[in-house]
Amino acid sequence: MSGGSEDQRARIPSHLQVRGDTCALVTGAAGGIGRATCVELAAQGWRVAACDLEGADETVAALREAGGRALSLAFDVRDADATREAHARAEAELGPVGAVVANAGVADRLARAASIDPEAWRAELEVNLTGAFLSLQPALAGMRERGGGRVVAISSIAATDGLAGQVAYSAAKAGLLGMVRTLALEMAAAGVTVNAVLPGMIATEKVEAMPQEIKDRATARVPMRRFATPEEVASVVAFLCSDAASYVTGAWLPVDGGIGLSNLTMGRDG
């Protein structure tokens, strides 16, 4: 498995070449964007700790079959102690955590702001915001000490554009953007980059299971007239974890097919 050409690596200061003997820890790795990210990072030469509540074993089996070195870790990102233990296991078996992809999230509570139950609000924020922070926090001290690292938080275009009926999800994903900017500032001097990826409509298992009418309506709103594959998001995440992105930090990168652009026109269509 290759992690980029030698010529490319030669152009990057050695202290900023983060992969080395470190591993990448990815949450929400059982399927969708998380699984695709694990596959892409392994293809770039990363050792991968694939994390989820359950189901990450299948991801790890696929990585090992392809010749990668990987570890499955089952824990709840809302549990700070369990998250620290997972990082310790990853470091013991795969090496220091040099990259974290905070991908685990839920979007199950559909309710308008006026009627959402407070417990539903808290539950969404605990996974999508607090869980993301807890999943990356244990790696920060080691990254700072080693003088390098990569952190990528998977946010959403709902963070910047809003999403009617999902106020808690949108608020949590927006919170990730503030977290990313703050961590980018705090970690920059240590050579650690912190960025966010904002997916739009992605053809994950859950999205593909939606009624066709809903999918057609959503597709019509995307200027590129299609959903992205999880692999298209994973390739952007892997770039941000690579040596090539050593000078990119505090960025919010939408992967949305242009859905965040305004379709307003003062002239005729076409």
LUMROBA-806835 format. One line per 10 residues: number of its first residue (from 0); their letters; for each residue x, y, z of N, C-alpha, C, O. Coordinates in steps of 0.02 Angstrom, whole numbers, plus 50000, padded with zeros to 5 digits. Layout:
BEGIN
NUM) a) X:Y:Z:X:Y:Z:X:Y:Z:X:Y:Z ~ ...
***
This chain:
BEGIN
0) msggsedqra) 50042:49940:50000:50000:50000:50000:50043:50062:50000:50093:50066:50037 ~ 50026:50111:49960:50068:50170:49951:50038:50230:49984:49977:50239:49984 ~ 50081:50273:50012:50057:50333:50044:50078:50396:50008:50084:50449:50039 ~ 50090:50392:49942:50112:50450:49904:50182:50440:49878:50220:50400:49905 ~ 50199:50476:49826:50264:50467:49795:50320:50493:49839:50310:50537:49881 ~ 50380:50466:49827:50438:50489:49865:50453:50562:49847:50475:50600:49890 ~ 50442:50581:49784:50454:50650:49764:50409:50698:49803:50430:50751:49825 ~ 50345:50678:49810:50298:50719:49848:50320:50727:49920:50321:50782:49947 ~ 50339:50671:49952:50359:50674:50021:50423:50714:50030:50432:50746:50082 ~ 50467:50713:49980:50530:50750:49986:50519:50825:49988:50561:50862:50014
10) ripshlqvrg) 50463:50848:49962:50449:50920:49962:50419:50944:50027:50411:51004:50037 ~ 50404:50899:50073:50372:50916:50136:50422:50908:50192:50455:50856:50197 ~ 50429:50958:50236:50476:50952:50292:50466:50887:50331:50408:50869:50344 ~ 50518:50854:50348:50513:50787:50379:50472:50788:50443:50438:50739:50458 ~ 50475:50843:50481:50437:50844:50543:50362:50851:50533:50323:50846:50580 ~ 50341:50864:50470:50270:50870:50455:50243:50807:50420:50184:50805:50403 ~ 50285:50757:50410:50263:50695:50379:50234:50650:50434:50272:50618:50470 ~ 50169:50649:50438:50137:50624:50499:50126:50549:50500:50121:50520:50555 ~ 50121:50516:50442:50099:50447:50445:50150:50402:50481:50136:50376:50534 ~ 50209:50395:50452:50262:50358:50485:50239:50294:50518:50209:50251:50486
20) dtcalvtgaa) 50252:50289:50583:50233:50230:50622:50169:50242:50662:50154:50204:50708 ~ 50132:50294:50645:50070:50309:50682:50011:50275:50649:50015:50248:50594 ~ 49954:50276:50684:49893:50247:50657:49839:50301:50651:49845:50355:50679 ~ 49787:50284:50614:49728:50327:50608:49670:50295:50643:49656:50236:50633 ~ 49636:50334:50685:49577:50310:50721:49515:50341:50690:49509:50402:50687 ~ 49470:50299:50667:49409:50322:50632:49348:50299:50669:49340:50239:50681 ~ 49304:50344:50689:49242:50324:50722:49185:50319:50671:49189:50346:50616 ~ 49133:50283:50690:49078:50271:50643:49101:50230:50584:49082:50243:50527 ~ 49144:50179:50597:49179:50144:50544:49142:50082:50518:49168:50048:50474 ~ 49083:50068:50544:49048:50007:50523:49019:50011:50453:49007:49959:50422
30) ggigratcve) 49008:50071:50428:48979:50077:50361:48984:50147:50335:49013:50191:50367 ~ 48956:50158:50276:48953:50225:50246:49019:50260:50240:49069:50230:50219 ~ 49020:50324:50258:49080:50365:50252:49136:50338:50295:49194:50339:50275 ~ 49120:50314:50355:49171:50289:50400:49208:50229:50371:49269:50228:50372 ~ 49170:50180:50345:49202:50122:50316:49244:50142:50255:49300:50119:50247 ~ 49215:50183:50211:49252:50205:50152:49316:50242:50170:49367:50235:50136 ~ 49314:50281:50225:49373:50316:50248:49426:50268:50272:49485:50276:50258 ~ 49406:50217:50309:49454:50166:50331:49489:50133:50272:49549:50124:50273 ~ 49450:50116:50222:49479:50084:50162:49528:50130:50127:49583:50109:50108 ~ 49510:50193:50120:49553:50241:50085:49616:50254:50125:49671:50258:50096
40) laaqgwrvaa) 49611:50262:50190:49670:50274:50231:49717:50214:50230:49778:50222:50226 ~ 49688:50154:50234:49729:50094:50230:49766:50090:50164:49823:50068:50161 ~ 49732:50110:50110:49763:50109:50044:49822:50158:50041:49868:50149:50001 ~ 49819:50210:50082:49874:50259:50084:49929:50238:50131:49978:50274:50140 ~ 49922:50180:50163:49974:50155:50206:49964:50164:50280:50008:50147:50320 ~ 49907:50191:50299:49894:50200:50371:49876:50134:50403:49843:50092:50372 ~ 49896:50124:50465:49868:50073:50508:49802:50103:50534:49800:50162:50552 ~ 49750:50064:50535:49684:50092:50548:49650:50059:50608:49643:49998:50611 ~ 49629:50101:50656:49587:50079:50711:49515:50098:50692:49496:50156:50694 ~ 49475:50047:50674:49407:50057:50652:49360:50051:50712:49357:49999:50744
50) cdlegadetv) 49324:50105:50727:49285:50109:50789:49211:50119:50776:49191:50157:50732 ~ 49170:50084:50814:49098:50093:50811:49067:50057:50871:49101:50022:50907 ~ 49003:50068:50880:48968:50031:50933:48970:49956:50919:48981:49916:50964 ~ 48961:49938:50856:48965:49869:50832:48972:49871:50757:48958:49921:50725 ~ 48994:49815:50728:48997:49810:50655:49064:49828:50624:49073:49818:50564 ~ 49111:49853:50664:49175:49872:50635:49218:49812:50617:49267:49818:50580 ~ 49201:49753:50644:49239:49693:50629:49239:49679:50553:49289:49658:50526 ~ 49183:49692:50521:49179:49680:50449:49224:49727:50411:49256:49708:50361 ~ 49228:49789:50433:49273:49837:50402:49345:49814:50409:49383:49815:50361 ~ 49363:49793:50469:49432:49771:50482:49448:49708:50441:49504:49702:50416
60) aalreaggra) 49401:49663:50435:49413:49602:50395:49429:49620:50323:49474:49591:50292 ~ 49393:49669:50296:49406:49691:50227:49475:49723:50221:49510:49712:50171 ~ 49494:49762:50271:49560:49795:50268:49616:49743:50272:49665:49748:50236 ~ 49608:49695:50316:49660:49644:50323:49664:49600:50261:49719:49580:50241 ~ 49607:49586:50231:49607:49546:50170:49645:49581:50114:49676:49549:50071 ~ 49642:49648:50115:49678:49687:50064:49752:49698:50082:49788:49731:50045 ~ 49773:49671:50139:49843:49677:50159:49857:49731:50209:49915:49745:50224 ~ 49805:49763:50235:49815:49817:50283:49821:49792:50354:49804:49735:50369 ~ 49845:49836:50397:49849:49820:50468:49795:49859:50503:49794:49921:50499 ~ 49750:49825:50538:49691:49859:50565:49668:49826:50629:49684:49768:50643
70) lslafdvrda) 49631:49864:50668:49605:49843:50733:49534:49866:50739:49518:49923:50721 ~ 49489:49823:50765:49420:49841:50777:49411:49860:50850:49432:49823:50895 ~ 49379:49916:50863:49367:49939:50931:49293:49957:50938:49267:49998:50900 ~ 49260:49928:50987:49189:49941:51000:49181:49983:51063:49199:49961:51117 ~ 49154:50043:51056:49141:50086:51114:49093:50141:51094:49080:50153:51035 ~ 49067:50175:51144:49019:50229:51135:49058:50295:51140:49090:50309:51191 ~ 49055:50335:51088:49093:50398:51087:49070:50446:51141:49106:50494:51157 ~ 49012:50435:51170:48988:50479:51224:49021:50463:51291:49014:50501:51339 ~ 49056:50408:51295:49087:50384:51356:49161:50403:51356:49201:50372:51321 ~ 49179:50452:51396:49248:50478:51395:49298:50424:51416:49352:50419:51387
80) datreahara) 49281:50385:51467:49327:50333:51490:49337:50280:51436:49393:50258:51424 ~ 49283:50258:51405:49288:50208:51352:49328:50234:51293:49365:50196:51261 ~ 49320:50297:51278:49357:50327:51222:49432:50329:51237:49473:50314:51193 ~ 49450:50347:51298:49521:50347:51317:49550:50276:51315:49607:50267:51293 ~ 49511:50228:51337:49534:50159:51334:49544:50135:51262:49591:50098:51247 ~ 49500:50156:51218:49507:50138:51147:49570:50167:51117:49606:50133:51080 ~ 49585:50230:51134:49647:50260:51110:49708:50222:51137:49756:50210:51100 ~ 49705:50202:51200:49761:50165:51229:49771:50098:51194:49828:50078:51181 ~ 49717:50063:51178:49722:50000:51142:49750:50010:51072:49791:49971:51049 ~ 49726:50062:51039:49751:50076:50971:49826:50089:50973:49863:50063:50931
90) eaelgpvgav) 49848:50128:51021:49919:50144:51025:49960:50082:51043:50016:50073:51018 ~ 49933:50039:51087:49970:49979:51107:49978:49930:51049:50029:49896:51044 ~ 49928:49926:51005:49929:49876:50952:49951:49903:50884:49977:49866:50843 ~ 49939:49967:50872:49953:49995:50806:50004:50052:50806:50028:50071:50752 ~ 50020:50078:50863:50065:50135:50867:50027:50199:50884:49966:50198:50887 ~ 50063:50253:50896:50032:50317:50917:49978:50338:50867:49983:50327:50807 ~ 49926:50370:50894:49872:50394:50851:49894:50459:50818:49899:50511:50850 ~ 49907:50455:50754:49931:50513:50717:49876:50549:50679:49886:50605:50656 ~ 49818:50517:50674:49760:50548:50640:49697:50523:50672:49691:50464:50690 ~ 49649:50568:50680:49582:50550:50705:49531:50577:50656:49533:50636:50637
100) vanagvadrl) 49485:50534:50635:49428:50555:50595:49366:50545:50637:49344:50489:50648 ~ 49338:50601:50661:49279:50600:50704:49217:50598:50659:49191:50650:50639 ~ 49195:50538:50644:49141:50529:50596:49076:50505:50626:49023:50515:50596 ~ 49078:50473:50685:49018:50444:50714:48964:50498:50723:48978:50552:50748 ~ 48903:50481:50704:48849:50530:50711:48781:50497:50702:48776:50442:50676 ~ 48730:50532:50722:48661:50510:50713:48620:50567:50687:48634:50626:50700 ~ 48568:50549:50649:48521:50599:50623:48451:50568:50622:48418:50565:50570 ~ 48430:50545:50680:48369:50505:50685:48309:50543:50712:48253:50517:50710 ~ 48319:50603:50736:48265:50637:50771:48237:50694:50728:48263:50750:50729 ~ 48186:50678:50691:48155:50727:50646:48101:50766:50684:48049:50738:50702
110) araasidpea) 48114:50829:50696:48065:50870:50733:48080:50943:50722:48138:50964:50721 ~ 48029:50982:50714:48037:51055:50709:48058:51082:50776:48045:51052:50828 ~ 48090:51140:50775:48117:51169:50837:48064:51180:50890:48077:51173:50949 ~ 48004:51198:50869:47951:51213:50917:47926:51152:50955:47896:51158:51008 ~ 47940:51093:50927:47911:51033:50958:47962:50980:50979:47943:50929:51007 ~ 48026:50991:50966:48075:50940:50982:48079:50929:51058:48078:50976:51097 ~ 48082:50866:51077:48087:50849:51148:48157:50866:51174:48206:50852:51139 ~ 48163:50895:51233:48229:50912:51259:48277:50853:51262:48337:50862:51252 ~ 48251:50794:51277:48295:50736:51280:48321:50718:51211:48379:50697:51204 ~ 48280:50726:51160:48301:50713:51092:48356:50763:51072:48405:50745:51039
120) wraelevnlt) 48347:50825:51092:48398:50877:51079:48465:50856:51110:48517:50857:51078 ~ 48462:50838:51174:48523:50819:51210:48557:50758:51178:48618:50756:51171 ~ 48517:50709:51159:48544:50648:51131:48583:50662:51066:48636:50634:51055 ~ 48555:50704:51023:48589:50721:50960:48655:50757:50973:48706:50742:50942 ~ 48654:50805:51020:48715:50842:51034:48767:50798:51067:48827:50807:51055 ~ 48746:50751:51109:48794:50708:51144:48834:50666:51095:48894:50656:51104 ~ 48801:50640:51044:48837:50598:50995:48874:50642:50945:48934:50634:50935 ~ 48838:50688:50913:48866:50724:50856:48917:50778:50874:48959:50795:50833 ~ 48912:50805:50934:48959:50858:50953:49005:50835:51010:49066:50833:51002 ~ 48975:50819:51067:49016:50797:51124:49055:50733:51107:49114:50728:51122
130) gaflslqpal) 49021:50686:51074:49055:50624:51055:49113:50635:51008:49164:50602:51014 ~ 49105:50681:50962:49160:50697:50916:49220:50724:50954:49277:50705:50941 ~ 49206:50769:51000:49262:50798:51039:49296:50745:51082:49357:50741:51083 ~ 49257:50704:51116:49286:50653:51159:49326:50602:51119:49375:50574:51144 ~ 49306:50590:51057:49341:50540:51017:49409:50564:50992:49452:50524:50975 ~ 49419:50629:50991:49483:50655:50968:49527:50682:51024:49588:50686:51017 ~ 49497:50702:51079:49534:50734:51133:49594:50693:51158:49647:50721:51169 ~ 49587:50626:51167:49644:50588:51194:49706:50589:51149:49761:50574:51173 ~ 49698:50605:51085:49755:50605:51040:49794:50670:51040:49851:50673:51016 ~ 49764:50724:51067:49794:50790:51058:49862:50797:51093:49909:50825:51063
140) agmrergggr) 49868:50773:51154:49931:50781:51190:49988:50745:51154:50043:50772:51148 ~ 49975:50684:51130:50027:50647:51095:50046:50680:51030:50105:50682:51012 ~ 49997:50706:50994:50012:50742:50931:50056:50803:50945:50104:50816:50909 ~ 50038:50840:50996:50077:50899:51014:50149:50879:51032:50197:50912:51011 ~ 50156:50826:51071:50223:50804:51092:50265:50781:51033:50325:50794:51030 ~ 50233:50746:50986:50270:50721:50927:50281:50775:50875:50324:50768:50831 ~ 50243:50830:50880:50251:50885:50832:50217:50873:50766:50241:50894:50713 ~ 50159:50839:50767:50122:50828:50705:50061:50786:50717:50057:50748:50765 ~ 50013:50792:50672:49952:50752:50676:49898:50781:50632:49903:50837:50607 ~ 49846:50741:50622:49789:50762:50581:49725:50747:50618:49715:50693:50645
150) vvaissiaat) 49680:50796:50619:49613:50787:50647:49563:50809:50594:49569:50864:50567 ~ 49515:50766:50579:49462:50783:50532:49395:50768:50564:49383:50712:50586 ~ 49352:50818:50568:49284:50809:50594:49235:50808:50536:49237:50851:50492 ~ 49191:50759:50536:49140:50755:50484:49079:50794:50507:49042:50772:50550 ~ 49070:50852:50477:49013:50895:50492:48959:50882:50440:48947:50824:50423 ~ 48928:50933:50414:48874:50926:50365:48859:50994:50336:48871:51046:50368 ~ 48831:50995:50276:48809:51059:50248:48751:51088:50289:48736:51147:50283 ~ 48720:51045:50330:48668:51071:50375:48696:51121:50424:48660:51163:50451 ~ 48762:51118:50437:48794:51164:50484:48793:51235:50458:48787:51282:50497 ~ 48798:51244:50393:48802:51311:50364:48738:51331:50329:48723:51391:50324
160) dglagqvays) 48699:51282:50304:48639:51298:50265:48575:51287:50303:48522:51309:50282 ~ 48579:51251:50361:48519:51234:50397:48484:51173:50367:48497:51155:50309 ~ 48440:51142:50406:48403:51084:50382:48338:51081:50421:48336:51058:50478 ~ 48284:51103:50389:48219:51106:50423:48200:51037:50448:48206:50987:50412 ~ 48177:51034:50511:48157:50972:50541:48212:50935:50577:48200:50883:50608 ~ 48273:50962:50574:48329:50930:50608:48371:50983:50644:48431:50991:50631 ~ 48339:51018:50689:48371:51075:50722:48429:51052:50766:48481:51085:50768 ~ 48421:50996:50801:48475:50973:50845:48535:50949:50805:48592:50964:50822 ~ 48522:50913:50751:48576:50890:50708:48614:50949:50678:48676:50950:50679 ~ 48578:50998:50652:48610:51056:50622:48651:51095:50673:48707:51117:50659
170) aakagllgmv) 48624:51102:50733:48660:51139:50786:48724:51102:50805:48776:51133:50815 ~ 48720:51036:50812:48779:50998:50830:48832:51001:50776:48891:51010:50792 ~ 48812:50995:50714:48860:50997:50659:48891:51066:50652:48949:51073:50631 ~ 48852:51118:50668:48880:51186:50668:48929:51194:50725:48981:51227:50717 ~ 48914:51163:50782:48961:51166:50838:49028:51136:50820:49080:51159:50844 ~ 49029:51084:50778:49092:51054:50757:49136:51105:50720:49197:51103:50726 ~ 49105:51150:50683:49144:51198:50645:49181:51247:50692:49238:51264:50680 ~ 49147:51268:50745:49180:51311:50794:49235:51273:50830:49288:51301:50844 ~ 49222:51210:50846:49273:51169:50878:49334:51162:50834:49391:51168:50857 ~ 49323:51149:50770:49378:51140:50723:49422:51203:50719:49483:51199:50721
180) rtlalemaaa) 49390:51261:50714:49428:51323:50709:49470:51335:50772:49528:51355:50768 ~ 49440:51321:50830:49475:51332:50893:49534:51283:50900:49589:51303:50918 ~ 49522:51219:50886:49576:51170:50890:49631:51185:50840:49690:51175:50854 ~ 49612:51208:50781:49662:51226:50731:49709:51279:50757:49770:51276:50747 ~ 49681:51329:50791:49722:51381:50821:49766:51354:50877:49825:51370:50881 ~ 49737:51313:50919:49774:51287:50977:49831:51239:50957:49882:51236:50991 ~ 49822:51203:50902:49869:51150:50884:49916:51168:50827:49962:51130:50812 ~ 49906:51225:50796:49945:51242:50736:50020:51245:50749:50058:51219:50708 ~ 50041:51275:50804:50112:51282:50817:50147:51215:50826:50208:51209:50817 ~ 50108:51163:50842:50136:51096:50851:50135:51057:50785:50154:50998:50785
190) gvtvnavlpg) 50114:51088:50731:50113:51053:50667:50054:51007:50658:50054:50963:50615 ~ 50002:51017:50699:49942:50976:50696:49888:51014:50657:49873:51072:50674 ~ 49860:50983:50606:49807:51016:50568:49739:50989:50590:49732:50930:50607 ~ 49689:51033:50590:49621:51016:50611:49573:51045:50560:49572:51106:50550 ~ 49534:51002:50528:49489:51024:50475:49422:50989:50479:49414:50939:50514 ~ 49373:51017:50443:49306:50987:50440:49288:50972:50368:49305:51010:50323 ~ 49253:50917:50359:49224:50900:50294:49148:50903:50301:49120:50876:50349 ~ 49115:50936:50254:49043:50947:50257:49009:50910:50200:49001:50937:50146 ~ 48989:50847:50211:48954:50811:50158:48885:50839:50146:48852:50866:50190 ~ 48863:50831:50083:48794:50846:50066:48754:50782:50064:48754:50744:50112
200) miatekveam) 48721:50768:50009:48682:50707:50001:48729:50651:49980:48757:50652:49925 ~ 48737:50602:50023:48784:50547:50012:48745:50482:50008:48701:50470:50049 ~ 48762:50440:49961:48726:50377:49950:48749:50323:49999:48776:50272:49980 ~ 48737:50337:50063:48751:50287:50115:48694:50236:50116:48643:50244:50081 ~ 48703:50183:50155:48651:50132:50160:48584:50162:50183:48531:50144:50156 ~ 48588:50206:50232:48526:50236:50259:48492:50280:50208:48431:50279:50202 ~ 48530:50319:50171:48501:50363:50120:48471:50323:50063:48417:50339:50038 ~ 48505:50271:50042:48480:50229:49988:48415:50194:50007:48375:50176:49963 ~ 48404:50185:50072:48343:50152:50095:48283:50199:50098:48227:50177:50111 ~ 48293:50264:50087:48238:50312:50089:48190:50300:50030:48211:50272:49979
210) pqeikdrata) 48127:50320:50037:48081:50314:49980:48107:50351:49919:48138:50403:49924 ~ 48094:50322:49860:48120:50350:49798:48096:50422:49787:48133:50463:49760 ~ 48035:50437:49808:48008:50504:49799:48052:50556:49836:48065:50610:49809 ~ 48073:50539:49896:48115:50584:49934:48183:50592:49902:48210:50647:49897 ~ 48211:50536:49879:48276:50539:49846:48273:50580:49782:48319:50618:49766 ~ 48219:50573:49744:48212:50611:49682:48207:50686:49697:48237:50727:49662 ~ 48170:50703:49749:48162:50774:49767:48229:50803:49789:48246:50860:49771 ~ 48268:50764:49827:48333:50788:49849:48382:50795:49791:48419:50843:49786 ~ 48380:50746:49746:48426:50748:49688:48413:50809:49645:48460:50839:49618 ~ 48350:50829:49640:48333:50887:49599:48362:50951:49627:48370:51000:49591
220) rvpmrrfatp) 48379:50952:49692:48408:51011:49723:48484:51014:49715:48514:51066:49729 ~ 48514:50960:49693:48587:50957:49687:48607:50979:49616:48586:50946:49568 ~ 48646:51032:49608:48665:51053:49541:48697:50999:49499:48689:50998:49438 ~ 48734:50952:49530:48765:50898:49493:48717:50841:49479:48735:50793:49445 ~ 48656:50846:49505:48602:50799:49491:48618:50727:49510:48597:50680:49476 ~ 48655:50718:49563:48667:50651:49589:48691:50656:49661:48712:50710:49683 ~ 48688:50602:49697:48717:50598:49764:48790:50577:49757:48810:50547:49707 ~ 48830:50595:49807:48899:50572:49808:48903:50501:49835:48859:50479:49871 ~ 48955:50466:49817:48968:50401:49848:49008:50414:49912:49041:50465:49918 ~ 49004:50368:49960:49046:50375:50020:49119:50380:50003:49157:50414:50038
230) eevasvvafl) 49140:50347:49950:49210:50348:49930:49233:50418:49909:49291:50436:49918 ~ 49187:50457:49880:49205:50525:49860:49218:50569:49921:49261:50613:49918 ~ 49181:50558:49974:49195:50594:50036:49260:50569:50067:49301:50608:50090 ~ 49269:50504:50067:49328:50474:50098:49392:50499:50065:49443:50507:50099 ~ 49391:50511:50001:49451:50534:49967:49471:50604:49991:49530:50619:49994 ~ 49422:50645:50007:49436:50712:50034:49464:50706:50105:49511:50741:50123 ~ 49434:50663:50145:49459:50652:50213:49531:50627:50211:49573:50652:50248 ~ 49544:50579:50167:49612:50551:50163:49662:50603:50141:49719:50603:50164 ~ 49642:50648:50096:49686:50703:50077:49704:50746:50137:49763:50763:50146 ~ 49655:50762:50178:49668:50804:50237:49712:50768:50287:49745:50801:50328
240) csdaasyvtg) 49713:50702:50286:49756:50663:50331:49826:50652:50301:49869:50625:50335 ~ 49836:50672:50239:49898:50657:50205:49951:50711:50216:49936:50765:50241 ~ 50012:50695:50196:50065:50745:50199:50052:50803:50152:50075:50859:50164 ~ 50015:50790:50098:50001:50844:50050:49960:50900:50080:49960:50956:50054 ~ 49925:50886:50135:49882:50937:50167:49915:50967:50228:49881:50991:50273 ~ 49981:50966:50230:50017:50989:50290:50008:51063:50305:50023:51085:50360 ~ 49985:51103:50256:49976:51175:50267:49903:51195:50263:49887:51254:50254 ~ 49858:51146:50270:49786:51159:50270:49760:51148:50340:49761:51092:50365 ~ 49736:51201:50372:49707:51192:50439:49652:51243:50451:49654:51299:50424 ~ 49604:51224:50491:49547:51267:50505:49498:51273:50447:49457:51319:50446
250) awlpvdggig) 49503:51228:50399:49462:51232:50338:49396:51194:50346:49393:51144:50382 ~ 49345:51218:50312:49281:51183:50307:49272:51165:50233:49260:51210:50192 ~ 49277:51102:50216:49273:51081:50147:49207:51048:50131:49195:50991:50153 ~ 49163:51081:50094:49100:51049:50075:49111:50997:50020:49150:51009:49973 ~ 49078:50940:50026:49077:50889:49973:49004:50878:49959:48973:50831:49983 ~ 48976:50923:49918:48902:50927:49914:48874:50933:49844:48814:50944:49835 ~ 48917:50928:49792:48891:50932:49724:48862:51000:49707:48825:51006:49658 ~ 48878:51051:49747:48854:51118:49734:48788:51135:49766:48759:51187:49751 ~ 48762:51091:49810:48696:51104:49839:48696:51166:49884:48643:51196:49895 ~ 48754:51185:49909:48758:51245:49950:48760:51309:49911:48760:51363:49940
260) lsnltmgrdg) 48761:51305:49844:48762:51364:49802:48691:51389:49790:48643:51350:49792 ~ 48684:51453:49779:48618:51480:49766:48598:51465:49694:48638:51473:49647 ~ 48536:51443:49685:48509:51431:49618:48470:51490:49591:48438:51486:49539 ~ 48473:51546:49627:48436:51605:49606:48463:51632:49540:48524:51638:49532 ~ 48419:51647:49494:48440:51677:49430:48392:51733:49411:48332:51730:49425 ~ 48420:51784:49380:48380:51841:49358:48363:51834:49283:48327:51875:49255 ~ 48390:51782:49252:48376:51773:49181:48338:51709:49169:48309:51680:49216 ~ 48337:51686:49106:48302:51625:49089:48345:51564:49108:48406:51567:49107 ~ 48311:51510:49125:48348:51447:49139:48383:51424:49076:48360:51435:49020 ~ 48441:51391:49086:48478:51364:49030:48528:51412:49003:48564:51397:48956
***
